Amino acid sequence: MDLNGVKKIAVVGASEDRSKYGNKIVRDLLSKGFSVYPVNPKSESIEGVKCYRDIEELPRDVELIVFVVPPEVGIQVADKAIKLGFKRLWFQPGAGSKQIEDLVKNNGVEYSIGRCIMVETSF
């Protein structure tokens, strides 16, 4: 997936816990100048950024959704994201599955499974 021009990134599974990847990714993307939209139903804000309870609340101009959740959660959120019209989905290592890959392949979505967004945005 080509990330050139991507500026607005949602992070499903964002966390207030700085030891978790859901937080490390938010901090990393913010430090690189991306507009980050954390998604977590239990948080008001993460790293000083407004947190969204559900992807339905996200602005529709978010260009990429990064998944940092177990595949059984990710499949449900990915299905909803596709139905809402989001076209670029990124599944961090451990967040993907065959079921998710089948879903995204059959719905004309650009996707990445198993690559780390922190590494891939270090350009």
BAGUGU-925407 format. One line per 10 residues: number of its first residue (from 1); for each residue x, y, z of N, C-alpha, C, O. Coordinates in nm, 4 decimals, always signed. Layout:
BEGIN
NUM = X/Y/Z/X/Y/Z/X/Y/Z/X/Y/Z; ...;
***
This chain:
BEGIN
1 = +0.0851/-0.1179/+0.0000/+0.0000/+0.0000/+0.0000/+0.0890/+0.1233/+0.0000/+0.1863/+0.1314/+0.0750; +0.0545/+0.2190/-0.0851/+0.1290/+0.3444/-0.0944/+0.0763/+0.4423/+0.0092/-0.0427/+0.4738/+0.0102; +0.1634/+0.4903/+0.0959/+0.1238/+0.5835/+0.2018/+0.1522/+0.7292/+0.1662/+0.1274/+0.8184/+0.2473; +0.2039/+0.7541/+0.0462/+0.2322/+0.8918/+0.0055/+0.1046/+0.9735/+0.0058/+0.0024/+0.9319/-0.0488; +0.1115/+1.0895/+0.0675/-0.0038/+1.1784/+0.0715/-0.1005/+1.1520/+0.1856/-0.1891/+1.2334/+0.2116; -0.0849/+1.0391/+0.2541/-0.1731/+1.0089/+0.3670/-0.1355/+1.0983/+0.4844/-0.0194/+1.1037/+0.5248; -0.2343/+1.1679/+0.5384/-0.2102/+1.2585/+0.6521/-0.3006/+1.2273/+0.7709/-0.2626/+1.2516/+0.8854; -0.4208/+1.1731/+0.7448/-0.5195/+1.1514/+0.8507/-0.5354/+1.0021/+0.8762/-0.5846/+0.9274/+0.7917; -0.4920/+0.9606/+0.9964/-0.4879/+0.8182/+1.0300/-0.5635/+0.7918/+1.1597/-0.5361/+0.8535/+1.2626; -0.6588/+0.6997/+1.1534/-0.7289/+0.6543/+1.2741/-0.6568/+0.5316/+1.3283/-0.6032/+0.4513/+1.2519;
11 = -0.6558/+0.5176/+1.4607/-0.5926/+0.4011/+1.5243/-0.6963/+0.3300/+1.6101/-0.7310/+0.3764/+1.7187; -0.7456/+0.2161/+1.5599/-0.8419/+0.1343/+1.6338/-0.7641/+0.0491/+1.7331/-0.6766/-0.0284/+1.6945; -0.7963/+0.0640/+1.8605/-0.7208/-0.0047/+1.9645/-0.6208/+0.0877/+2.0301/-0.5315/+0.0426/+2.1019; -0.6354/+0.2182/+2.0056/-0.5503/+0.3172/+2.0720/-0.5674/+0.3007/+2.2233/-0.6753/+0.2658/+2.2711; -0.4600/+0.3262/+2.2971/-0.4618/+0.3017/+2.4411/-0.3996/+0.4182/+2.5175/-0.3094/+0.4856/+2.4678; -0.4489/+0.4406/+2.6386/-0.3881/+0.5401/+2.7265/-0.2611/+0.4850/+2.7916/-0.1785/+0.5618/+2.8409; -0.2453/+0.3527/+2.7920/-0.1308/+0.2854/+2.8539/-0.0089/+0.2995/+2.7625/-0.0032/+0.2394/+2.6552; +0.0883/+0.3797/+2.8067/+0.2055/+0.4092/+2.7237/+0.2923/+0.2870/+2.6928/+0.3779/+0.2936/+2.6046; +0.2716/+0.1757/+2.7639/+0.3509/+0.0558/+2.7366/+0.2896/-0.0287/+2.6241/+0.3528/-0.1227/+2.5759; +0.1691/+0.0039/+2.5831/+0.1002/-0.0759/+2.4801/+0.1213/-0.0162/+2.3411/+0.1373/+0.1049/+2.3256;
21 = +0.1209/-0.1034/+2.2409/+0.1406/-0.0575/+2.1037/+0.0306/+0.0367/+2.0578/+0.0548/+0.1225/+1.9730; -0.0886/+0.0227/+2.1114/-0.1970/+0.1139/+2.0775/-0.1673/+0.2571/+2.1175/-0.2276/+0.3502/+2.0642; -0.0744/+0.2759/+2.2113/-0.0302/+0.4101/+2.2506/+0.0981/+0.4477/+2.1760/+0.1124/+0.5605/+2.1288; +0.1900/+0.3533/+2.1660/+0.3176/+0.3803/+2.0983/+0.2946/+0.4250/+1.9542/+0.3634/+0.5141/+1.9043; +0.1985/+0.3632/+1.8886/+0.1685/+0.3977/+1.7490/+0.1101/+0.5389/+1.7413/+0.1477/+0.6165/+1.6535; +0.0191/+0.5725/+1.8319/-0.0377/+0.7074/+1.8343/+0.0744/+0.8099/+1.8513/+0.0807/+0.9075/+1.7766; +0.1624/+0.7887/+1.9486/+0.2724/+0.8824/+1.9732/+0.3661/+0.8922/+1.8529/+0.4088/+1.0013/+1.8150; +0.3976/+0.7770/+1.7934/+0.4885/+0.7736/+1.6793/+0.4304/+0.8533/+1.5616/+0.5002/+0.9347/+1.5011; +0.3042/+0.8300/+1.5298/+0.2422/+0.8987/+1.4168/+0.2290/+1.0489/+1.4429/+0.2494/+1.1302/+1.3528; +0.1948/+1.0848/+1.5665/+0.1876/+1.2271/+1.6017/+0.3245/+1.2935/+1.5845/+0.3341/+1.4051/+1.5335;
31 = +0.4305/+1.2235/+1.6277/+0.5654/+1.2805/+1.6198/+0.6102/+1.2997/+1.4747/+0.6997/+1.3796/+1.4475; +0.5484/+1.2267/+1.3821/+0.5823/+1.2367/+1.2399/+0.4918/+1.3352/+1.1664/+0.5020/+1.3507/+1.0447; +0.4028/+1.4019/+1.2411/+0.3211/+1.5058/+1.1799/+0.1869/+1.4614/+1.1244/+0.1182/+1.5405/+1.0597; +0.1481/+1.3370/+1.1480/+0.0177/+1.2908/+1.1015/-0.0930/+1.3460/+1.1914/-0.0702/+1.3719/+1.3096; -0.2117/+1.3637/+1.1360/-0.3314/+1.3895/+1.2160/-0.3807/+1.2530/+1.2601/-0.4111/+1.1678/+1.1766; -0.3889/+1.2316/+1.3915/-0.4224/+1.0996/+1.4448/-0.5585/+1.1044/+1.5133/-0.5899/+1.1978/+1.5871; -0.6378/+1.0019/+1.4871/-0.7727/+0.9897/+1.5417/-0.7803/+0.8592/+1.6208/-0.8124/+0.7546/+1.5645; -0.7507/+0.8646/+1.7518/-0.7569/+0.7427/+1.8329/-0.9013/+0.6917/+1.8442/-0.9952/+0.7703/+1.8565; -0.9171/+0.5595/+1.8400/-1.0488/+0.4979/+1.8566/-1.0414/+0.3987/+1.9724/-0.9686/+0.2996/+1.9663; -1.1182/+0.4268/+2.0782/-1.1257/+0.3388/+2.1944/-1.2528/+0.3772/+2.2708/-1.2676/+0.4924/+2.3118;
41 = -1.3437/+0.2826/+2.2901/-1.4713/+0.3156/+2.3555/-1.4584/+0.3579/+2.5017/-1.5535/+0.4114/+2.5587; -1.3419/+0.3346/+2.5635/-1.3271/+0.3617/+2.7069/-1.2520/+0.4907/+2.7389/-1.2384/+0.5265/+2.8559; -1.2027/+0.5614/+2.6359/-1.1181/+0.6782/+2.6616/-1.1790/+0.8060/+2.6049/-1.2422/+0.8054/+2.4992; -1.1586/+0.9154/+2.6777/-1.2011/+1.0479/+2.6305/-1.0941/+1.1083/+2.5398/-1.1242/+1.1685/+2.4367; -0.9673/+1.0904/+2.5813/-0.8559/+1.1396/+2.5000/-0.7347/+1.0509/+2.5244/-0.7218/+0.9881/+2.6295; -0.6460/+1.0470/+2.4253/-0.5227/+0.9690/+2.4345/-0.4103/+1.0594/+2.3856/-0.4149/+1.1122/+2.2745; -0.3097/+1.0763/+2.4701/-0.1960/+1.1631/+2.4385/-0.2430/+1.3036/+2.4009/-0.1854/+1.3677/+2.3130; -0.3478/+1.3506/+2.4680/-0.3972/+1.4856/+2.4459/-0.4828/+1.5030/+2.3217/-0.5208/+1.6148/+2.2867; -0.5130/+1.3928/+2.2554/-0.5934/+1.3974/+2.1330/-0.7315/+1.3391/+2.1617/-0.7434/+1.2364/+2.2286; -0.8354/+1.4047/+2.1110/-0.9730/+1.3558/+2.1288/-0.9823/+1.2114/+2.0819/-0.9326/+1.1767/+1.9748;
51 = -1.0459/+1.1282/+2.1624/-1.0635/+0.9871/+2.1296/-1.2073/+0.9644/+2.0831/-1.3015/+1.0212/+2.1384; -1.2223/+0.8812/+1.9818/-1.3530/+0.8454/+1.9275/-1.3937/+0.7098/+1.9838/-1.3125/+0.6177/+1.9913; -1.5197/+0.6987/+2.0230/-1.5677/+0.5739/+2.0836/-1.5887/+0.4632/+1.9807/-1.5798/+0.3449/+2.0137; -1.6164/+0.5015/+1.8563/-1.6504/+0.4047/+1.7517/-1.6090/+0.4635/+1.6171/-1.6055/+0.5856/+1.6018; -1.5779/+0.3791/+1.5202/-1.5373/+0.4328/+1.3894/-1.6502/+0.5095/+1.3213/-1.6250/+0.5904/+1.2320; -1.7728/+0.4849/+1.3621/-1.8854/+0.5616/+1.3051/-1.8722/+0.7106/+1.3348/-1.9253/+0.7934/+1.2607; -1.8018/+0.7456/+1.4428/-1.7849/+0.8854/+1.4818/-1.6709/+0.9546/+1.4061/-1.6587/+1.0769/+1.4115; -1.5883/+0.8781/+1.3365/-1.4723/+0.9357/+1.2680/-1.5137/+1.0281/+1.1545/-1.6146/+1.0041/+1.0882; -1.4354/+1.1344/+1.1317/-1.4585/+1.2163/+1.0119/-1.4408/+1.1271/+0.8882/-1.3528/+1.0411/+0.8857; -1.5230/+1.1475/+0.7876/-1.5174/+1.0610/+0.6685/-1.3937/+1.0850/+0.5817/-1.3669/+1.0089/+0.4887;
61 = -1.3181/+1.1919/+0.6128/-1.1975/+1.2160/+0.5337/-1.0727/+1.1498/+0.5931/-0.9615/+1.1743/+0.5464; -1.0909/+1.0655/+0.6964/-0.9786/+0.9856/+0.7468/-0.9346/+0.8949/+0.6317/-1.0163/+0.8268/+0.5697; -0.8035/+0.8954/+0.6047/-0.7536/+0.8259/+0.4862/-0.7088/+0.6816/+0.5117/-0.7019/+0.6007/+0.4191; -0.6788/+0.6506/+0.6367/-0.6276/+0.5178/+0.6697/-0.6723/+0.4806/+0.8100/-0.6676/+0.5629/+0.9014; -0.7152/+0.3572/+0.8266/-0.7480/+0.3063/+0.9600/-0.6482/+0.1967/+0.9940/-0.6361/+0.0976/+0.9219; -0.5765/+0.2155/+1.1051/-0.4783/+0.1177/+1.1534/-0.5441/+0.0369/+1.2653/-0.6048/+0.0933/+1.3564; -0.5314/-0.0944/+1.2574/-0.5903/-0.1848/+1.3564/-0.4824/-0.2401/+1.4483/-0.3852/-0.3006/+1.4029; -0.5013/-0.2179/+1.5805/-0.4110/-0.2692/+1.6826/-0.4988/-0.3439/+1.7834/-0.4916/-0.3200/+1.9039; -0.5806/-0.4335/+1.7318/-0.6747/-0.5112/+1.8128/-0.6669/-0.6560/+1.7686/-0.6199/-0.6837/+1.6583; -0.7120/-0.7500/+1.8523/-0.7126/-0.8902/+1.8113/-0.8016/-0.9106/+1.6881/-0.8987/-0.8374/+1.6693;
71 = -0.7688/-1.0103/+1.6037/-0.8453/-1.0328/+1.4812/-0.9967/-1.0487/+1.5028/-1.0761/-1.0064/+1.4187; -1.0363/-1.1093/+1.6147/-1.1803/-1.1292/+1.6363/-1.2543/-0.9968/+1.6582/-1.3743/-0.9876/+1.6323; -1.1834/-0.8954/+1.7055/-1.2407/-0.7606/+1.7164/-1.2258/-0.6894/+1.5816/-1.3186/-0.6244/+1.5334; -1.1089/-0.7030/+1.5233/-1.0782/-0.6363/+1.3969/-1.1720/-0.6712/+1.2839/-1.2071/-0.5846/+1.2038; -1.2132/-0.7963/+1.2758/-1.3020/-0.8376/+1.1659/-1.4343/-0.7618/+1.1714/-1.4870/-0.7203/+1.0681; -1.4875/-0.7440/+1.2913/-1.6148/-0.6718/+1.3061/-1.5980/-0.5239/+1.2708/-1.6818/-0.4660/+1.2017; -1.4894/-0.4639/+1.3185/-1.4653/-0.3220/+1.2927/-1.4328/-0.3006/+1.1449/-1.4776/-0.2026/+1.0854; -1.3554/-0.3911/+1.0855/-1.3212/-0.3798/+0.9429/-1.4468/-0.3880/+0.8568/-1.4621/-0.3118/+0.7613; -1.5355/-0.4793/+0.8903/-1.6609/-0.4935/+0.8155/-1.7407/-0.3629/+0.8235/-1.7944/-0.3161/+0.7230; -1.7479/-0.3053/+0.9422/-1.8199/-0.1790/+0.9608/-1.7503/-0.0663/+0.8831/-1.8169/+0.0161/+0.8204;
81 = -1.6167/-0.0629/+0.8873/-1.5403/+0.0406/+0.8166/-1.5680/+0.0363/+0.6661/-1.5862/+0.1400/+0.6024; -1.5710/-0.0832/+0.6111/-1.5984/-0.1000/+0.4679/-1.7396/-0.0492/+0.4360/-1.7597/+0.0219/+0.3375; -1.8349/-0.0853/+0.5183/-1.9738/-0.0422/+0.4967/-1.9871/+0.1103/+0.5091/-2.0727/+0.1707/+0.4444; -1.9026/+0.1717/+0.5919/-1.9047/+0.3169/+0.6083/-1.8307/+0.3889/+0.4948/-1.8371/+0.5113/+0.4838; -1.7616/+0.3129/+0.4118/-1.6944/+0.3717/+0.2960/-1.5459/+0.3984/+0.3111/-1.4862/+0.4618/+0.2240; -1.4842/+0.3517/+0.4195/-1.3393/+0.3675/+0.4338/-1.2701/+0.2684/+0.3401/-1.3105/+0.1525/+0.3310; -1.1661/+0.3140/+0.2709/-1.1057/+0.2351/+0.1634/-0.9633/+0.1867/+0.1882/-0.9088/+0.1115/+0.1073; -0.9011/+0.2294/+0.3008/-0.7636/+0.1869/+0.3297/-0.7562/+0.1370/+0.4730/-0.7799/+0.2118/+0.5678; -0.7227/+0.0083/+0.4872/-0.7175/-0.0549/+0.6188/-0.5798/-0.1173/+0.6386/-0.5260/-0.1818/+0.5485; -0.5238/-0.0974/+0.7574/-0.3887/-0.1456/+0.7884/-0.3965/-0.2296/+0.9152/-0.4402/-0.1811/+1.0196;
91 = -0.3544/-0.3550/+0.9065/-0.3599/-0.4459/+1.0212/-0.2181/-0.4718/+1.0704/-0.1369/-0.5341/+1.0021; -0.1905/-0.4224/+1.1908/-0.0591/-0.4383/+1.2520/-0.0276/-0.5875/+1.2702/-0.1188/-0.6702/+1.2668; +0.1005/-0.6231/+1.2895/+0.1335/-0.7632/+1.3175/+0.0484/-0.8161/+1.4335/+0.0411/-0.7534/+1.5392; -0.0149/-0.9297/+1.4137/-0.1002/-0.9906/+1.5156/-0.2462/-0.9500/+1.5048/-0.3317/-1.0097/+1.5703; -0.2764/-0.8490/+1.4230/-0.4151/-0.8016/+1.4111/-0.4873/-0.8613/+1.2910/-0.6091/-0.8490/+1.2789; -0.4128/-0.9253/+1.2034/-0.4740/-0.9812/+1.0830/-0.5099/-1.1278/+1.0975/-0.4684/-1.1949/+1.1920; -0.5881/-1.1762/+1.0016/-0.6247/-1.3181/+0.9970/-0.6689/-1.3513/+0.8544/-0.6904/-1.2618/+0.7727; -0.6821/-1.4797/+0.8259/-0.7301/-1.5238/+0.6946/-0.8703/-1.4682/+0.6697/-0.9014/-1.4249/+0.5587; -0.9536/-1.4694/+0.7717/-1.0906/-1.4181/+0.7605/-1.0896/-1.2690/+0.7243/-1.1675/-1.2249/+0.6398; -1.0025/-1.1928/+0.7875/-0.9906/-1.0494/+0.7576/-0.9395/-1.0301/+0.6149/-0.9903/-0.9462/+0.5406;
101 = -0.8388/-1.1085/+0.5780/-0.7844/-1.0964/+0.4422/-0.8912/-1.1261/+0.3373/-0.9002/-1.0556/+0.2367; -0.9712/-1.2283/+0.3594/-1.0801/-1.2596/+0.2665/-1.1797/-1.1441/+0.2576/-1.2260/-1.1095/+0.1489; -1.2123/-1.0851/+0.3719/-1.3070/-0.9736/+0.3758/-1.2563/-0.8547/+0.2940/-1.3288/-0.8015/+0.2099; -1.1331/-0.8138/+0.3184/-1.0819/-0.6948/+0.2504/-1.0559/-0.7206/+0.1020/-1.0774/-0.6322/+0.0191; -1.0100/-0.8408/+0.0683/-0.9842/-0.8759/-0.0716/-1.1109/-0.8674/-0.1549/-1.1077/-0.8237/-0.2700; -1.2211/-0.9089/-0.0973/-1.3470/-0.9181/-0.1712/-1.4283/-0.7897/-0.1682/-1.5423/-0.7883/-0.2147; -1.3727/-0.6821/-0.1147/-1.4483/-0.5572/-0.1043/-1.3756/-0.4363/-0.1617/-1.4089/-0.3220/-0.1304; -1.2759/-0.4625/-0.2460/-1.2075/-0.3541/-0.3149/-1.1379/-0.2536/-0.2249/-1.1324/-0.1346/-0.2559; -1.0847/-0.3021/-0.1129/-1.0194/-0.2157/-0.0158/-0.8682/-0.2281/-0.0315/-0.8170/-0.3381/-0.0521; -0.7965/-0.1163/-0.0219/-0.6512/-0.1227/-0.0134/-0.6176/-0.1660/+0.1285/-0.6758/-0.1150/+0.2242;
111 = -0.5248/-0.2592/+0.1428/-0.4958/-0.3070/+0.2773/-0.3524/-0.3538/+0.2910/-0.2833/-0.3824/+0.1932; -0.3105/-0.3603/+0.4164/-0.1813/-0.4181/+0.4523/-0.2047/-0.5040/+0.5753/-0.2721/-0.4622/+0.6696; -0.1493/-0.6231/+0.5740/-0.1609/-0.7134/+0.6893/-0.0209/-0.7574/+0.7300/+0.0543/-0.8118/+0.6491; +0.0133/-0.7330/+0.8579/+0.1384/-0.7849/+0.9122/+0.2589/-0.6933/+0.9024/+0.3666/-0.7285/+0.9505; +0.2432/-0.5759/+0.8410/+0.3534/-0.4800/+0.8370/+0.3295/-0.3759/+0.9452/+0.2150/-0.3455/+0.9786; +0.4369/-0.3214/+0.9997/+0.4256/-0.2240/+1.1092/+0.4166/-0.0818/+1.0544/+0.5043/-0.0383/+0.9798; +0.3123/-0.0106/+1.0906/+0.2911/+0.1270/+1.0430/+0.4038/+0.2191/+1.0893/+0.4371/+0.3150/+1.0197; +0.4628/+0.1917/+1.2053/+0.5716/+0.2781/+1.2541/+0.6951/+0.2652/+1.1644/+0.7638/+0.3639/+1.1380; +0.7225/+0.1435/+1.1182/+0.8362/+0.1208/+1.0291/+0.8059/+0.1795/+0.8905/+0.8904/+0.2462/+0.8308; +0.6860/+0.1541/+0.8407/+0.6501/+0.1947/+0.7042/+0.6324/+0.3451/+0.6878/+0.6325/+0.3946/+0.5751;
121 = +0.6171/+0.4196/+0.7986/+0.6051/+0.5653/+0.7878/+0.7362/+0.6359/+0.8216/+0.7390/+0.7578/+0.8382; +0.8436/+0.5599/+0.8316/+0.9746/+0.6198/+0.8612/+1.0446/+0.6563/+0.7303/+1.1506/+0.6029/+0.6978; +0.9834/+0.7480/+0.6562/+1.0461/+0.7862/+0.5282/+1.0980/+0.9271/+0.5302/+1.1531/+0.9740/+0.4306;
***
